[in-house]
């Protein structure tokens, strides 16, 4: 998930005002919502629930899920918050700024043979890894069956994809036989993050599930510096070293990296 910093104000230009129809708005602005670096802009992040064409909508309890598309771009929203976006014909293109930061960090390590992804979204990470590391086994975990359904139906995931509908904590308790080179944790959000994300034992399990010299990558969304300090403290206790913290400019996302 990508989240704009709440303290940052983004002003739409006058040609985006006075929207008369979602379709017309999308047609004239989609290209303008891509930055020079190839990522979606902050305007797209805030307005993605209005853009494109609605392919899927489902509401269960307080949670609503949408899939929208414009041309070859397709994206997933939960409660009107953008979770993931992919370019259908080019899974190797990472369109979120924080994913490009992640990719720049991935380049510093040997190609992984086995990756555990906690938090599926639209599958942008797993599809990217499969496109650039074709021999890599990527196991993705998400506890929401509707998210998994959307991935398999709308984002290219076939029915035999190694996607586990389960609680991340439970999976870590079970996955202790064959370690992972990388674990990618993307569960932090503004939508009632699980309590275990701030518990000591969870990070003990993460460390034990990594191979020797394995790497943990975390996409962390921090509204307050105290949250970042709390997570850093948990990692220092469990890994015995300070993590590397990379802020995504303009967003509330931090990419945190720590080696076993």
Order of alpha helices (4+ residues) and beta strands (2+ residues): alpha-alpha-beta-beta-beta-beta-alpha-beta-alpha-beta-alpha-beta-alpha-beta-alpha-beta-alpha-beta-beta
